[in-house]
């Protein structure tokens, strides 16, 4: 979400103030959670990509991982998918990703109650798809992938 602000020659129509305005509708209700997938050593990430074939399944698996409490960059000990509701969600996909696969993955999350949105405020997923491959650092312990999913959300679980 913030890569256009940090990386040269990456254009976007989003700036930090717009991102904050979209995620924090009410200043007293600011409970931001961020996550990313895949975050795995090379062996484990290779297993994820080997077991799931096809772009649709890979996008779904990575989106599901991104919304699991184990991948949150915030520790929430008793996170409950149905009780801890999302007030706003922005999901960013980098790499070889198709819009139909993104829609199918988000529909899977909603259908299986992996994400529950608050009912008192009209909110839905905001999605950005970038065609650029995720950056790979030399001598990185984490595996490189053709697809990267990051999420920034305002959640009541904190």
QUINOR-V401617 format. One record per residue. N is the residue number from 1. RES is the residue in one letter. SS is DSSP state (a for helix, b for strand, c for the rest). Layout:
BEGIN
N|RES|SS + N|RES|SS
END
This chain:
BEGIN
1|X|c + 2|X|c + 3|X|a + 4|X|a + 5|X|a + 6|X|a + 7|X|c + 8|X|c + 9|X|c + 10|X|c + 11|X|c + 12|X|c + 13|X|c + 14|X|c + 15|X|c + 16|X|a + 17|X|a + 18|X|a + 19|X|a + 20|X|a + 21|X|a + 22|X|a + 23|X|a + 24|X|c + 25|X|c + 26|X|c + 27|X|c + 28|X|c + 29|X|c + 30|X|c + 31|X|c + 32|X|b + 33|X|b + 34|X|b + 35|X|b + 36|X|b + 37|X|b + 38|X|c + 39|X|c + 40|X|c + 41|X|b + 42|X|a + 43|X|a + 44|X|a + 45|X|a + 46|X|a + 47|X|a + 48|X|a + 49|X|a + 50|X|a + 51|X|a + 52|X|c + 53|X|c + 54|X|c + 55|X|a + 56|X|a + 57|X|a + 58|X|a + 59|X|a + 60|X|a + 61|X|a + 62|X|a + 63|X|a + 64|X|a + 65|X|a + 66|X|a + 67|X|c + 68|X|c + 69|X|a + 70|X|a + 71|X|a + 72|X|b + 73|X|c + 74|X|c + 75|X|c + 76|X|c + 77|X|c + 78|X|c + 79|X|c + 80|X|c + 81|X|c + 82|X|c + 83|X|c + 84|X|c + 85|X|c + 86|X|b + 87|X|b + 88|X|b + 89|X|b + 90|X|b + 91|X|b + 92|X|b + 93|X|b + 94|X|b + 95|X|b + 96|X|c + 97|X|c + 98|X|c + 99|X|a + 100|X|a + 101|X|a + 102|X|a + 103|X|a + 104|X|a + 105|X|a + 106|X|a + 107|X|a + 108|X|a + 109|X|a + 110|X|a + 111|X|a + 112|X|c + 113|X|c + 114|X|c + 115|X|c + 116|X|c + 117|X|b + 118|X|c + 119|X|c + 120|X|c + 121|X|c + 122|X|c + 123|X|c + 124|X|c + 125|X|b + 126|X|b + 127|X|b + 128|X|b + 129|X|b + 130|X|b + 131|X|c + 132|X|c + 133|X|c + 134|X|c + 135|X|c + 136|X|c + 137|X|c + 138|X|c + 139|X|c + 140|X|c + 141|X|c + 142|X|b + 143|X|c + 144|X|c + 145|X|c + 146|X|c + 147|X|b + 148|X|b + 149|X|b + 150|X|b + 151|X|b + 152|X|b + 153|X|b + 154|X|b + 155|X|b + 156|X|c + 157|X|c + 158|X|c
END
